């Protein structure tokens, strides 16, 4: 299915946000996620279904000072 990940059209086979993160290489990473501008906590990713055209944002924390 075609979704948009961080502004880039992407094809995934995954049906849930958690599975999509794994497919995209973020499986064990500490990231923040949103689907269609709605924040999705880590505990809800397994139950968050994706649909064609969904907009997914994946943000990794940064260190700095």
C-alpha positions in Angstrom: 0.0 0.0 0.0 1.2 3.5 -0.7 1.6 5.8 2.3 3.6 9.0 2.9 6.5 8.7 5.4 8.1 12.0 6.4 6.9 13.6 3.2 8.0 10.8 0.9 5.6 8.5 -0.9 6.5 5.0 0.2 5.1 1.5 -0.5 4.7 -0.8 2.5 3.2 -4.3 3.0 2.5 -3.6 6.6 -1.1 -3.1 7.9 -0.3 -1.6 11.2 2.0 1.3 12.3 4.2 -1.1 14.4 4.7 -3.4 11.4 5.4 -0.5 9.1 8.1 0.8 11.6 9.7 -2.6 11.5 9.5 -2.8 7.7 11.1 0.6 7.4 14.0 -0.2 9.7 12.8 1.5 12.9 11.8 -1.7 14.7 13.8 -1.2 17.9 14.4 2.6 17.6 13.1 5.1 20.2 11.0 7.4 17.9 7.9 9.5 18.2 5.1 8.7 15.6 2.1 10.5 14.2 -0.5 9.3 11.6 -2.4 12.0 9.8 -1.1 14.6 12.3 -2.3 12.6 15.3 0.3 11.6 17.8 0.4 7.8 18.3 2.0 6.6 21.6 4.3 3.6 21.4 1.8 1.4 23.3 -0.9 2.0 20.6 1.2 1.3 17.5 0.2 -2.4 17.3 -3.5 -1.5 17.2 -3.1 1.5 14.8 -4.2 0.3 11.4 -2.8 2.0 8.3 -4.8 2.8 5.1 -3.6 3.8 1.7 -2.8 7.5 1.6 -2.1 7.8 5.3 0.6 10.3 6.3 3.1 9.0 8.8 5.7 11.1 10.6 8.6 9.4 12.4 10.8 11.6 14.5 13.9 10.5 16.3 15.1 12.4 19.4 18.2 14.5 19.1 20.9 15.3 21.6 22.6 18.6 21.7 23.3 21.6 23.7 
